[in-house]
Amino acid sequence: MPGLAADQDAVSLVRRVSRALNRRLSDLVGLLFHHKSAGSLGAVAGFAIAVVFAWKFLRSSPARPRRPESKRPLVGPAAPDSAAHDAVEPANSGKPTTRQIVAKQLGGCRKVTCQLLGVVFEEKTPEELQTHATVRPSVVELLLEIAKFCDLYLMETVLDDKSEENALLALESAGLFKTGGLMKEKVLFCSSEVGRTSFVRQLEADFHIDTSLDIISQLSRFIRCQLFVSSIEGGQLAGNVFNSPSLEQFFS
């Protein structure tokens, strides 16, 4: 619009003049400090007077009145439903979110390794995994939140390639690979518990989750924190090892 263009040109002119005046004034002040002569003082005084009159002239120039912007109400999905928000907010106030619980329980750990059988899967033995794999619905949201909060790796000891296929298919069907936090490349398989122990150490995990007391015991010297998932208490566990019947109960 012509009026808007004129306003912008005027503002641009004022800014250019101001920058030029500032540069000239700085140069003259520097000259005054190096040459404290009467001529220099007179030059600075004369220029200062010119600056004052120029500034008053620019300030006194009439400005075009700005046209008020019309505020249109938001329409469609972008418009927040304040009534619904007010109705939902009190129900959530005071109750920690899943992310807050995860952050608290992990205690600053940024790399987590987790066994699949008996923790993520309903199945508890490698033999069961040869025929089927079922992700426990109660851990899906929790695993997604852990994957957002830190670097998460899943691992398991398997007997054959079919077991690996069943495990990956179950994880994908549960939607665990959709958000990008957890990828197929971060699901690791080995043929023995020694291999699982080696995975954890090579990854330099801060927090490991497992159902094997032997693995938990072997790693207690090298891992910052561990979770022993078992309905039976592990007896004399190391001070950095937690015990819980399930993953979701630990993060509850």
C-alpha positions in Angstrom: 0.0 0.0 0.0 1.3 3.6 -0.8 0.8 4.9 2.8 2.6 1.9 4.3 5.5 2.3 1.8 5.8 6.0 2.7 5.9 5.2 6.4 8.7 2.7 5.9 10.7 5.1 3.7 10.4 7.8 6.4 11.6 5.4 9.1 14.4 4.2 7.0 15.5 7.8 6.3 15.5 8.6 10.1 17.6 5.6 10.9 20.2 6.4 8.2 20.5 10.0 9.3 20.8 8.9 13.0 23.6 6.5 12.1 25.4 9.1 10.1 25.1 11.6 12.9 26.4 9.1 15.5 29.4 8.3 13.3 30.3 11.9 12.8 29.8 12.8 16.4 32.1 9.9 17.5 34.8 11.1 15.0 34.7 14.6 16.3 34.8 13.5 20.0 37.8 11.4 19.2 39.4 14.4 17.4 38.7 16.6 20.5 40.5 14.2 22.8 43.6 14.1 20.5 43.7 17.8 19.6 42.4 19.9 22.5 42.5 23.1 20.5 40.0 26.0 20.4 39.3 25.2 16.8 38.4 21.7 17.6 36.2 22.7 20.5 34.4 25.2 18.3 33.8 22.5 15.7 32.4 20.1 18.2 30.1 22.8 19.7 28.8 23.8 16.3 28.2 20.2 15.3 26.4 19.5 18.6 24.1 22.4 17.9 23.4 21.1 14.4 22.6 17.7 15.8 20.2 19.1 18.3 18.3 21.1 15.7 18.3 18.1 13.3 17.0 15.8 15.9 14.2 18.2 16.9 13.2 18.6 13.3 13.0 14.8 12.8 11.1 14.4 16.1 8.6 17.2 15.2 7.8 15.7 11.7 4.2 14.6 11.7 3.8 10.8 11.6 1.1 9.1 9.7 -1.5 7.6 12.0 -1.2 3.8 12.1 -4.3 2.0 11.0 -5.5 -0.4 13.8 -5.1 -4.0 12.9 -8.3 -6.0 12.9 -8.2 -8.9 15.3 -10.0 -11.8 13.8 -11.1 -14.7 16.0 -9.3 -18.0 15.4 -11.4 -20.4 13.5 -11.0 -24.2 13.2 -8.7 -26.6 15.0 -6.1 -23.8 15.8 -8.6 -22.0 18.1 -8.1 -23.2 21.7 -11.1 -24.4 23.5 -10.7 -22.5 26.8 -13.7 -24.2 28.4 -12.3 -27.7 27.6 -8.8 -26.6 28.8 -10.2 -25.3 32.1 -12.1 -28.5 32.6 -9.1 -30.7 32.0 -6.4 -28.7 33.7 -7.6 -29.2 37.4 -7.8 -32.9 36.9 -4.1 -33.0 35.8 -2.8 -30.5 38.4 -0.8 -32.1 41.1 -0.3 -35.4 39.3 3.1 -36.0 37.8 3.3 -36.8 34.2 4.9 -39.9 32.8 7.9 -37.8 31.6 8.4 -36.4 35.1 8.3 -39.8 36.6 10.8 -41.2 34.1 13.2 -38.3 34.7 13.0 -38.8 38.4 13.5 -42.6 38.4 16.3 -42.5 36.0 18.1 -39.9 38.1 20.0 -38.2 35.2 21.0 -41.4 33.4 21.1 -40.8 29.6 21.7 -44.2 28.1 19.4 -47.2 29.1 19.6 -50.8 28.0 16.6 -53.1 28.6 15.9 -56.8 28.2 12.8 -57.8 26.3 11.7 -61.1 27.7 9.8 -60.7 31.0 10.1 -56.9 30.8 8.7 -55.7 27.5 7.2 -59.1 26.3 4.7 -61.3 28.0 6.9 -64.2 27.1 9.6 -65.1 29.6 11.8 -67.7 27.9 13.7 -67.9 24.6 11.7 -71.0 23.7 8.5 -69.1 23.7 10.0 -66.4 21.6 10.6 -69.0 18.8 6.8 -69.1 18.1 5.4 -65.8 19.2 6.1 -62.4 20.9 3.6 -60.2 22.6 4.3 -56.7 23.8 2.7 -55.8 27.1 0.3 -52.9 26.4 1.1 -51.3 29.8 4.8 -50.6 28.8 4.3 -49.1 25.4 3.7 -45.5 26.5 6.5 -45.9 29.1 9.0 -47.1 26.6 8.2 -44.3 24.2 8.7 -41.7 27.0 12.0 -43.3 28.0 13.1 -43.2 24.4 12.3 -39.5 24.3 14.2 -38.8 27.5 17.4 -40.8 26.8 19.1 -43.2 24.4 17.3 -46.5 24.7 18.5 -49.9 23.5 16.5 -53.2 23.7 18.2 -56.5 23.8 17.5 -60.2 24.1 19.1 -63.7 24.0 17.5 -65.7 21.2 17.8 -69.2 19.8 17.3 -68.6 16.1 16.5 -66.0 13.4 12.8 -66.6 13.7 12.9 -65.4 17.3 14.5 -62.1 16.1 11.8 -61.7 13.4 9.0 -62.4 16.0 10.5 -59.8 18.4 10.9 -57.1 15.8 7.4 -57.7 14.3 5.8 -57.4 17.8 7.7 -54.2 18.6 6.7 -52.7 15.3 3.1 -53.7 15.6 2.9 -52.0 19.0 4.0 -48.7 17.4 7.3 -48.5 19.2 9.2 -47.5 16.0 6.9 -44.8 14.8 8.2 -41.8 16.9 11.8 -42.1 15.9 13.2 -42.3 19.4 13.4 -46.1 19.2 14.6 -47.7 16.0 15.1 -51.3 14.8 18.9 -50.7 14.8 18.7 -50.2 18.6 17.2 -53.7 19.1 20.1 -56.1 19.7 20.2 -59.9 19.8 22.7 -62.4 21.0 23.0 -66.1 21.6 23.9 -66.2 25.3 23.6 -64.2 28.5 27.4 -63.5 28.2 26.6 -61.7 25.0 23.9 -59.6 26.6 26.3 -58.6 29.4 28.9 -57.7 26.7 26.3 -55.5 24.9 25.6 -53.5 28.0 29.3 -52.9 28.8 30.2 -52.0 25.2 27.3 -49.5 25.0 28.5 -48.0 28.3 24.9 -47.8 29.6 24.1 -45.7 32.7 21.0 -47.8 33.5 20.3 -51.5 32.7 17.1 -53.4 33.2 17.1 -57.2 33.3 15.5 -60.3 34.8 18.7 -62.2 35.2 20.2 -61.9 38.7 23.5 -63.2 37.4 23.7 -60.5 34.8 22.7 -57.8 37.3 25.4 -59.1 39.7 28.1 -59.1 37.1 27.3 -55.6 35.9 26.9 -54.0 39.3 30.5 -52.8 39.3 30.3 -51.2 35.9 26.8 -49.7 35.6 25.7 -46.7 37.5 22.1 -48.0 38.2 20.2 -51.2 37.5 16.7 -52.5 37.8 16.2 -56.2 38.6 12.7 -57.1 37.4 11.4 -60.0 39.5 8.5 -60.7 41.8 11.0 -62.4 44.1 13.4 -60.1 46.0 17.0 -60.5 44.9 18.4 -60.8 48.5 21.6 -58.9 49.0 21.6 -56.7 46.0 24.2 -54.0 45.4 23.4 -50.5 46.5 23.0 -49.3 42.9 20.4 -52.0 42.1 16.7 -51.5 42.4 14.1 -54.4 42.6 10.6 -54.3 41.2 8.0 -56.8 40.0 7.6 -55.0 36.7 8.9 -52.1 34.6 5.7 -50.1 34.9 5.5 -50.5 38.7 9.0 -49.1 39.0 8.0 -46.1 36.9 4.7 -45.5 38.8 
